[in-house]
Amino acid sequence: MMKEGKFGTMEAVALTTIVLITKAFYTSIRVLVKATSTSAWFATLISCSVSILLFLLVYLLMKRFPNKELVEIFEIVTGKFIGKILALIFSAYFVYYAGSSLREFVEMIKAYVLPYTPPSAIIFVFLAVVVFFAYVGLEGIARMSYISLIIVIIGLTLILILPLPFYNVDNLFPLAGYSLQTTLFSGLLRASAYSDVIFLAFIINAIHGVKQFKKVGLTSLALSGAIISVTILCSILAFEYTQASENLSALFQLSRNIYFNRFFQRVESIFIFIWVVASIMNVALAFYMSASIFCKTFKIPNHRPSLLPFAFCTFTVTLLPQSLSEVVERNVLFLRQYSAVITYLIPLLVLLLSLIRGKKGEKIKI
């Protein structure tokens, strides 16, 4: 079995939180505001709450099999053949996630910062850094995420506080947006946006077991929900919802509008820095998880020889969309609205099957 090292609760929370909040830097705010208008900040809290409930159900599965990671649980409950297929579905999902997130980042970098740079050049440099982090391993990614989250939180706080003179409370009305029904529906549908927390189930031994799994998951979900909600709220305060639904990146546009005098401007450079840092951590974890799950499935003790083949797969996924609109309408739409079919539904079906068949692991005190 692979040795991934161990790290503490703070590193695990930082790693999970930075993965969950990174999507707010991209097109998520625009899409959610377009769907719900002024109630987008509340809709994302609904999404987070639904994801917390689903996560608690996954926790019940992990609790039945203490000291077992999700790959092992799949094989115990469904048998080795089906268990390997389920694990490979998650490996493929994380490849798709890494490639789609990287392409979304590249398209936005081209739109705002490097319009004349070939996309393949940006992808190659970014992917090289991601492969390096994956080579270092999970523990290195987690500890770097702890440092990165501090930087991201400080930068994000500055970006949200500095435009205070431009905020208009009237932009929040009507509070229910298009309608309460629309808000609830969008909130339920986009619970997938927080489902990335499932990766904790594949590294449960690295975070010291089931008890920490629950603590880290719930803390990260609550913290991420609050950060994303405040971010969306500030975006709506600064722009009318019609304009907010048109901004490719609401946060970048918000940082661009900050201007006090000729000596204090171009604050978007702060955003670009935290944007790059968060994106690297996000893609690095997804890339590592894809290789890690594959190696655990076939009992490969070292993930490093598989990094180049997975880098090629990720690069291929990155090049599949023809444009940003295709990325948003296909790849990102699946990840933010329908990925829970994989990330939550499969573990919950395995939980149901384990209850029916009476499968469980050794009892430990939780």
C-alpha positions as CSV (number, residue, x, y, z in Angstrom):
1,M,0.0,0.0,0.0
2,M,1.2,3.5,-0.8
3,K,2.8,5.6,2.0
4,E,1.3,9.1,1.9
5,G,2.6,10.4,5.2
6,K,0.5,12.0,7.8
7,F,-0.4,15.6,8.6
8,G,-2.5,17.5,11.2
9,T,-6.0,18.8,11.3
10,M,-5.0,22.3,10.4
11,E,-3.2,21.2,7.2
12,A,-6.1,19.0,6.2
13,V,-8.7,21.8,6.8
14,A,-6.5,24.2,4.8
15,L,-6.1,21.7,1.9
16,T,-9.8,21.0,1.7
17,T,-10.8,24.6,2.1
18,I,-8.5,25.9,-0.6
19,V,-9.8,23.2,-3.0
20,L,-13.5,24.2,-2.3
21,I,-13.1,28.0,-2.4
22,T,-10.9,28.2,-5.6
23,K,-14.0,27.8,-7.8
24,A,-15.2,31.2,-6.6
25,F,-12.2,32.8,-8.4
26,Y,-13.5,31.4,-11.7
27,T,-16.9,31.5,-13.5
28,S,-19.0,30.1,-10.6
29,I,-20.2,33.5,-9.3
30,R,-21.2,34.6,-12.8
31,V,-23.2,31.3,-13.4
32,L,-24.9,31.3,-10.0
33,V,-25.8,35.0,-10.2
34,K,-27.2,34.4,-13.7
35,A,-29.4,31.6,-12.4
36,T,-30.6,33.2,-9.1
37,S,-29.8,36.9,-9.4
38,T,-29.7,38.8,-6.1
39,S,-30.1,35.6,-4.0
40,A,-27.0,33.9,-5.2
41,W,-25.2,34.5,-1.9
42,F,-28.0,32.6,-0.1
43,A,-28.2,29.8,-2.8
44,T,-24.6,28.8,-2.2
45,L,-25.4,28.4,1.5
46,I,-28.1,26.0,0.6
47,S,-25.7,24.1,-1.6
48,C,-23.2,23.9,1.3
49,S,-25.9,22.7,3.7
50,V,-27.0,19.9,1.3
51,S,-23.4,18.9,0.8
52,I,-22.9,18.7,4.6
53,L,-25.9,16.4,4.9
54,L,-24.5,14.1,2.1
55,F,-21.1,14.2,3.6
56,L,-22.5,13.0,7.0
57,L,-24.0,10.0,5.1
58,V,-20.6,9.2,3.6
59,Y,-19.2,9.5,7.1
60,L,-21.6,6.7,8.2
61,L,-20.0,4.5,5.5
62,M,-16.5,5.4,6.7
63,K,-17.5,4.8,10.3
64,R,-18.6,1.2,9.4
65,F,-15.1,0.5,8.1
66,P,-12.7,2.3,10.4
67,N,-9.1,2.5,9.2
68,K,-10.1,1.7,5.7
69,E,-9.9,4.0,2.8
70,L,-12.7,4.3,0.2
71,V,-10.8,2.1,-2.4
72,E,-10.6,-0.7,0.2
73,I,-14.2,-0.3,1.2
74,F,-15.4,-0.6,-2.4
75,E,-13.6,-4.0,-2.7
76,I,-14.9,-5.3,0.6
77,V,-18.5,-4.4,-0.1
78,T,-18.9,-5.0,-3.8
79,G,-16.1,-7.5,-4.5
80,K,-12.7,-6.9,-6.1
81,F,-13.8,-6.6,-9.7
82,I,-16.6,-4.1,-9.2
83,G,-14.7,-2.4,-6.4
84,K,-11.8,-1.7,-8.8
85,I,-14.2,-0.3,-11.4
86,L,-15.7,2.1,-8.9
87,A,-12.3,3.2,-7.8
88,L,-11.2,3.8,-11.4
89,I,-14.3,5.9,-12.0
90,F,-13.1,8.2,-9.3
91,S,-9.6,8.2,-10.7
92,A,-11.0,9.2,-14.1
93,Y,-13.2,11.8,-12.4
94,F,-10.2,13.5,-10.8
95,V,-8.3,13.5,-14.1
96,Y,-11.3,15.2,-15.7
97,Y,-11.5,17.6,-12.7
98,A,-7.8,18.5,-12.9
99,G,-7.9,19.0,-16.7
100,S,-11.2,21.1,-16.7
101,S,-10.0,23.3,-13.8
102,L,-6.7,23.9,-15.5
103,R,-8.4,24.8,-18.8
104,E,-10.8,27.2,-17.1
105,F,-7.8,28.9,-15.4
106,V,-5.9,29.1,-18.7
107,E,-8.9,30.7,-20.5
108,M,-9.3,33.3,-17.8
109,I,-5.6,34.1,-17.7
110,K,-5.7,34.6,-21.5
111,A,-8.8,36.8,-21.2
112,Y,-7.4,39.1,-18.5
113,V,-3.6,38.8,-18.4
114,L,-1.9,37.0,-21.3
115,P,-4.1,37.4,-24.3
116,Y,-1.3,36.7,-26.9
117,T,0.3,33.7,-25.1
118,P,-0.4,30.3,-26.7
119,P,-2.7,28.3,-24.4
120,S,-0.4,25.2,-24.7
121,A,2.5,27.2,-23.3
122,I,0.5,28.2,-20.2
123,I,-0.8,24.7,-19.8
124,F,2.7,23.2,-20.0
125,V,4.3,25.5,-17.4
126,F,1.3,25.1,-15.0
127,L,1.2,21.3,-15.5
128,A,5.0,21.1,-14.8
129,V,4.5,22.7,-11.4
130,V,1.5,20.4,-10.7
131,V,3.6,17.3,-11.5
132,F,6.3,18.6,-9.2
133,F,3.9,18.9,-6.3
134,A,2.5,15.5,-7.0
135,Y,6.0,14.0,-7.1
136,V,6.6,15.5,-3.6
137,G,3.5,13.8,-2.4
138,L,0.3,14.4,-0.4
139,E,2.0,15.6,2.7
140,G,3.9,18.2,0.8
141,I,0.8,19.4,-1.0
142,A,-1.1,19.6,2.4
143,R,1.7,21.6,4.1
144,M,2.0,24.0,1.1
145,S,-1.8,24.4,1.1
146,Y,-1.7,25.5,4.8
147,I,0.7,28.4,3.8
148,S,-1.2,29.1,0.6
149,L,-4.6,29.4,2.4
150,I,-3.2,32.1,4.7
151,I,-2.0,34.1,1.7
152,V,-5.3,33.5,-0.1
153,I,-7.4,34.6,2.9
154,I,-5.3,37.8,3.4
155,G,-5.5,38.7,-0.3
156,L,-9.2,37.9,-0.5
157,T,-9.9,40.0,2.6
158,L,-8.2,43.0,1.0
159,I,-10.0,42.6,-2.2
160,L,-13.4,42.5,-0.5
161,I,-12.7,45.3,2.0
162,L,-11.0,47.9,-0.2
163,P,-14.0,48.4,-2.6
164,L,-16.3,49.2,0.4
165,P,-17.1,52.8,-0.9
166,F,-18.5,51.2,-4.1
167,Y,-20.9,48.9,-2.3
168,N,-24.6,49.6,-2.7
169,V,-27.1,47.8,-0.4
170,D,-29.9,48.4,-2.8
171,N,-28.3,45.9,-5.2
172,L,-29.3,43.0,-2.8
173,F,-33.0,43.6,-3.4
174,P,-35.2,41.7,-4.0
175,L,-33.7,39.3,-1.4
176,A,-35.4,36.2,-2.9
177,G,-33.9,36.9,-6.4
178,Y,-36.1,35.6,-9.2
179,S,-38.1,33.6,-6.7
180,L,-37.5,31.5,-3.6
181,Q,-38.3,28.3,-5.6
182,T,-35.6,29.1,-8.1
183,T,-33.1,29.8,-5.3
184,L,-33.9,26.6,-3.6
185,F,-33.7,24.6,-6.8
186,S,-30.3,26.1,-7.8
187,G,-29.0,25.6,-4.3
188,L,-29.9,21.9,-4.3
189,L,-28.6,21.4,-7.8
190,R,-25.2,23.0,-7.1
191,A,-24.5,20.9,-4.0
192,S,-22.0,19.3,-6.4
193,A,-19.8,22.4,-6.1
194,Y,-18.9,21.3,-2.6
195,S,-18.7,17.6,-3.3
196,D,-14.9,17.7,-3.8
197,V,-14.6,17.1,-0.1
198,I,-15.0,13.4,-1.0
199,F,-11.3,13.2,-1.6
200,L,-10.8,13.0,2.2
201,A,-12.4,9.5,2.1
202,F,-9.4,8.3,-0.1
203,I,-6.7,9.6,2.3
204,I,-8.4,8.9,5.6
205,N,-5.4,7.3,7.1
206,A,-3.2,10.3,6.3
207,I,-5.5,12.5,8.4
208,H,-5.5,10.1,11.4
209,G,-8.8,8.2,10.9
210,V,-12.6,8.5,10.9
211,K,-12.9,11.0,13.8
212,Q,-10.6,13.5,12.0
213,F,-12.4,12.8,8.7
214,K,-15.6,14.1,10.1
215,K,-14.0,17.0,11.9
216,V,-12.0,18.1,8.8
217,G,-14.9,17.7,6.4
218,L,-17.5,19.6,8.4
219,T,-15.1,22.4,9.3
220,S,-13.9,22.8,5.7
221,L,-17.4,22.8,4.3
222,A,-18.7,25.3,6.8
223,L,-15.7,27.6,6.3
224,S,-15.8,27.3,2.5
225,G,-19.6,28.0,2.4
226,A,-19.1,31.2,4.5
227,I,-16.2,32.4,2.4
228,I,-17.9,31.8,-1.0
229,S,-21.2,33.3,0.3
230,V,-19.5,36.5,1.5
231,T,-17.5,36.7,-1.8
232,I,-20.8,36.5,-3.8
233,L,-22.5,39.0,-1.5
234,C,-19.7,41.5,-2.0
235,S,-19.8,41.0,-5.7
236,I,-23.5,41.7,-5.8
237,L,-23.1,44.8,-3.6
238,A,-20.5,46.2,-6.0
239,F,-22.3,45.4,-9.2
240,E,-26.0,45.1,-10.1
241,Y,-26.9,41.4,-10.6
242,T,-27.2,42.0,-14.4
243,Q,-23.6,43.2,-14.6
244,A,-22.4,40.6,-12.1
245,S,-23.9,37.8,-14.3
246,E,-21.8,39.1,-17.2
247,N,-18.4,39.4,-15.5
248,L,-16.2,36.5,-16.4
249,S,-14.6,36.6,-13.0
250,A,-16.5,38.7,-10.5
251,L,-13.5,38.9,-8.1
252,F,-11.1,40.0,-10.8
253,Q,-13.5,42.7,-11.9
254,L,-14.0,43.8,-8.3
255,S,-10.2,44.1,-7.7
256,R,-9.9,46.0,-11.0
257,N,-12.3,48.6,-9.8
258,I,-10.3,49.5,-6.7
259,Y,-8.8,52.9,-7.1
260,F,-7.9,55.5,-4.4
261,N,-5.3,57.7,-6.1
262,R,-2.6,57.4,-8.6
263,F,-0.3,55.8,-6.1
264,F,-2.7,53.1,-5.1
265,Q,-4.2,51.3,-8.0
266,R,-3.8,48.0,-10.0
267,V,-4.9,46.0,-7.0
268,E,-5.8,43.1,-9.4
269,S,-2.2,42.1,-9.1
270,I,-3.0,40.8,-5.6
271,F,-5.9,38.8,-7.0
272,I,-3.7,37.3,-9.8
273,F,-1.2,36.1,-7.2
274,I,-3.7,34.4,-4.9
275,W,-5.5,33.1,-8.0
276,V,-2.4,31.4,-9.3
277,V,-1.5,30.0,-5.9
278,A,-5.0,28.6,-5.2
279,S,-5.3,27.2,-8.7
280,I,-2.0,25.3,-8.4
281,M,-3.0,23.7,-5.1
282,N,-6.4,22.8,-6.5
283,V,-5.2,21.1,-9.6
284,A,-2.2,19.5,-7.9
285,L,-4.4,17.8,-5.4
286,A,-6.9,16.6,-8.1
287,F,-4.0,15.4,-10.2
288,Y,-2.3,13.6,-7.3
289,M,-5.6,11.9,-6.3
290,S,-6.2,10.5,-9.8
291,A,-2.7,8.8,-9.8
292,S,-3.0,7.8,-6.1
293,I,-6.4,6.1,-6.5
294,F,-5.2,4.3,-9.6
295,C,-2.1,3.0,-7.7
296,K,-4.1,2.0,-4.6
297,T,-6.6,0.1,-6.9
298,F,-3.8,-2.1,-8.4
299,K,-1.7,-2.2,-5.2
300,I,1.2,-0.2,-6.8
301,P,3.4,1.0,-3.8
302,N,4.8,4.1,-5.5
303,H,2.8,6.7,-7.4
304,R,5.7,8.5,-9.0
305,P,6.2,6.3,-12.1
306,S,2.6,6.9,-13.1
307,L,2.8,10.7,-13.0
308,L,3.8,11.2,-16.6
309,P,1.0,9.1,-18.1
310,F,-1.5,10.9,-15.9
311,A,0.0,14.2,-16.9
312,F,-0.6,13.3,-20.5
313,C,-4.2,12.3,-19.7
314,T,-4.7,15.6,-17.9
315,F,-3.1,17.5,-20.8
316,T,-5.5,15.8,-23.2
317,V,-8.6,16.7,-21.2
318,T,-7.4,20.3,-21.0
319,L,-7.2,20.5,-24.8
320,L,-10.6,18.9,-25.5
321,P,-12.8,22.0,-25.2
322,Q,-12.7,24.4,-28.2
323,S,-13.4,27.6,-26.3
324,L,-14.2,29.1,-22.9
325,S,-17.9,28.8,-23.6
326,E,-17.5,25.1,-24.2
327,V,-15.5,24.8,-20.9
328,V,-18.3,26.5,-19.0
329,E,-21.2,24.9,-20.7
330,R,-19.9,21.3,-20.6
331,N,-17.0,20.7,-18.3
332,V,-17.6,23.2,-15.5
333,L,-21.4,22.6,-15.7
334,F,-20.9,18.9,-15.0
335,L,-18.4,19.5,-12.1
336,R,-20.5,22.2,-10.4
337,Q,-24.0,20.7,-10.9
338,Y,-23.9,17.0,-11.6
339,S,-20.7,15.6,-10.2
340,A,-22.5,14.6,-7.0
341,V,-23.8,11.6,-9.0
342,I,-20.2,10.2,-8.8
343,T,-18.8,11.8,-5.7
344,Y,-21.7,11.3,-3.3
345,L,-24.1,8.8,-5.0
346,I,-21.6,6.0,-5.5
347,P,-20.4,6.0,-1.8
348,L,-24.1,6.2,-0.6
349,L,-25.0,3.2,-2.8
350,V,-22.1,1.3,-1.3
351,L,-23.3,2.3,2.2
352,L,-26.8,0.9,1.3
353,L,-25.3,-2.3,0.0
354,S,-23.1,-2.7,3.1
355,L,-26.2,-2.4,5.3
356,I,-28.1,-5.0,3.2
357,R,-25.2,-7.4,3.1
358,G,-24.2,-6.7,6.7
359,K,-20.7,-5.8,5.8
360,K,-18.6,-3.9,8.3
361,G,-15.1,-3.5,9.5
362,E,-13.6,-3.9,13.0
363,K,-15.1,-1.8,15.7
364,I,-13.1,1.0,17.2
365,K,-14.0,3.8,19.6
366,I,-15.0,7.0,17.7
